[in-house]
């Protein structure tokens, strides 16, 4: 993927809040690594709306969407 590519993620937090947004591939990778390791406690996601500061211990789940999962019609 090129460095400018965006990936759709959905982040669910303890307490029930959910955010869905497009982030840089690097941001998605950084958050996923932080969830699996003893890494940073806060990860800054580079979103289309601006930076989101995510407190890693409060994350209940992370979902990354594949490019092929877009809803819509395709040309034959």
N, C-alpha and C positions, 0 to 999 in steps of 0.2 A: 504494500500500500504506500501511496505517496504520503509525505508528511502532512499535506493539507487535507487528507481524508478525515471525515467525521464518522463516528459510530454512534448509534442510538443506544443509550443505557437507561435503565430504570433502577433507581436506588430506593429501597424500602428501609425505613428507620424503625427502631423500637418505639412504640407508641402509635404506629399506624401511618405516619406521613410517608408519602411516596413522591419522588420527583422523577420525571421522564424528560430527557433532553438529549441533544446531540453534543458530543464532546470530542476532543481530539483523541486520536488513537493512543497517544502517549499518556493522556490523563486517565483513560480507561485502564490501560496497563498498570499505571502507578497505583490506582485504587485497588485493583485486583491483587497486586502483589502485597499491598498493605494489609489486606484482609487475610492473607495466608501466612504472613510472617510477622515477627515483632518489629514492625517498621514504624513509620511516622504515625502519630496519633491523629494528625489532621492532614488531609490531602486536599489540595486545591484543584478542582476540576475546571478545565478551560472550556466553558460552554458557549453556545451562541449568544446567550443572554448576558454573559459576563462571568467572572469567577464565582464558583460555589466552593465554600470551605466546608468540607465534610469531616465530621468527627468520627473517625473510624470505629471506635468501640460502640457507637450508637447505630451502626449499620446492621440491619437484620438480614438483608439480602441484596445482591447485585445481579442484574440481568443484562446481558449484552445481546443485542439483536444482530442477526446476520443480515448482510446486504440483501440476500435473496428472500427475506421475510417481508418485503414490502407488499402491501395490499394494493391491488389495482390490476389493470389490464396490461398485457404485453403484446407486442407486435409478433405476428407469426412468421 
